[in-house]
Amino acid sequence: MNTETYCPCGSGIDYQQCCKPFHTGGYLPATAEKLMRSRFTAYALDKTQYVQDTWDASTRPKPEKTQLAEENIDWQRLEIIDTKKGESGDSKGIVEFKAFYLNNGEAYRLHEVSRFAKTNGRWFYVDGVVKKVGKIIQQSNQGKNAPCSCGSGKKFKRCCAG
């Protein structure tokens, strides 16, 4: 994934100015949504330690179970659907999102509702309920120049086809 132009989290901001300061420990995400975005980017860039460090201790898996570099998984983009609470003055928050990825070159979508909690002024991912995981079917009569079926508005060849 090219982080030289835009951050993988979909903010439209350069990675250097967006999620990188969180990944390098320079700043803490101020909201649950920013933590969600930085965690997606960590998955996309294989930053396992950041994922571990931002997972609530009560639900955090052992490090060997948090391997991000699953063979042939390529995280493509994140779409935030809804947020409830999770602002800087809150102690809990919920972020609903869809994450799009390629597995062995085939497009998939993960739809999840995640819970976050703030402890000692820092946001942590607690857990999530997966609403749907599924393969994105590209209609055979449309081809790679057709709009992507994931809803991004991009051509299939520039989105989920890689």
Order of alpha helices (4+ residues) and beta strands (2+ residues): alpha-alpha-alpha-beta-beta-beta-beta
